[in-house]
Amino acid sequence: METRDASGARMALALATIAFALCFAVWGSIAPLAPLFRDLYRLSTTQVGLLVAVPVLLGSLARIPLGMLTDRYGGRLVFTALMLVVLAPAALAGLATSYAALLAVSFFLGLAGASFAVGVPFVARWFPPARQGFALGVYGMGNIGTALASFLLPRVAGGLGWPAAYWMFLPALLMMALLFWLLGREAPGFTPRGEGLAERFAVLQRRPVAWVLALFYFVTFGGFVAIGIYLPTLLVSEYGLEAVDAGTRAAGFVVLATLARPLGGYLADRWGGPPLLNGVFVVVAALAVVLAFGPGMVPITVAFLGIACALGLGNGAVFKLVAEHFPREAGTVAGLVGAAGGLGGFFPPLVMGLVRDLTGAYAIGFMLLSEFALVCLLVNVLALQQRASLLAPSEERTSQGQGRR
């Protein structure tokens, strides 16, 4: 099935994906430089965990209002305005001269992470249901922005100083905001929705499946973010790697998870989201146990890459289900689900740092990931897969009845 305006759909997808990647690079800019800040300000492991987790907090919570604003005003206006607003904390980051100042500015850098909830409804409206999973998976490849940050920022900081690593975002954000405003447009048929907050939140009460999807994204995207941002610190502290080498390996993790995301959307289009998520949660649960016991660099590398692939597939499947279940409220529900995923990335770095300080190892933290994945597997089987199989016959009869009429 083709879209009614194929060229417009391709342009919307390209603009949203590039803007999302840029915003995600800004959002993930603290983590690659965390080892440098640890030495510069003599930080504990817990303090480093807090520093890399703080941007995730605002980036998570801001997704809910930004998703609602996108439903109301459209993605073109909201995405453009967001990139212009993010210019301020990106400029101030390079001027921070203490841990407290860096912590404060990193909180506002988190606004860039909220961009995800803007692009989901903007992209989904351009595509028919049978292609939304793949399209949203391609859009989700903007996650690669964190990989670019992990790869480039330590090198820029080493050559030009760490403030330059933040200031290089300023012309890029300004140019992308201008391009989005000039070239972007809303999908045909889009009409701004004027409901108040109560009406927008009502869908979350009527349709509890939104909370189920939020739980799944808490684990799949939260696990991706948490590992992606904490991996440089873990590799440096546990395996003695240099910061640049650790950043490169973390970038590889992010790239693999990112490339798996459109495949997850495509497979969910073909097979359905719940069956794919079953496999995702089984793989994550098993490989997290491998990480907990840390048998050596080779098994650890294989486990991290396997989890990256599984989490990427899961991310694509979850947002296929968001577009499928909530075509009219995609912004609001994407905000909730995206916020849950962001919070899933906020808490683990704090927990990992605290566990490492208290026990001298990360095993308990990885075992918690395994247990969360098993809980999601159970919920998926009971709440989504069985529900889908029960509804399928009645839906088939309904469509047959409509055909006869």
Secondary structure, DSSP 8 states (H G I E B T S, - for coil): ---SSHHHHHHHHHHHHHHHHHHHHHHTSTGGGHHHHHHHHT--HHHHHHHHHHHHHHHHHTHHHHHHHHHHH-HHHHHHHHHHHHHHHHHHHTT--SHHHHHHHHHHHGGGGGGHHHHHHHHHTTS-HHHHHHHHHHHHGGGHHHHHHHHHHHHHHHHH-HHHHHHTHHHHHHHHHHHHHHH----TT-------HHHHHHHHHH-THHHHHHHHHHHHHHHHHHHHHHHHHHHHHHH---HHHHHHHHHHHHHHHHHHHHHHHHHHHHH-HHHHHHHHHHHHHHHHHHHHH---HHHHHHHHHHHHHHHHHHHHHHHHHHHHH-SSSHHHHHHHHHHHHHHHHHHHHHHHHHHHHHHSSSHHHHHHHHHHHHHHHHHIIIIIIHHHHHHHHHHHHHHHHHHH-
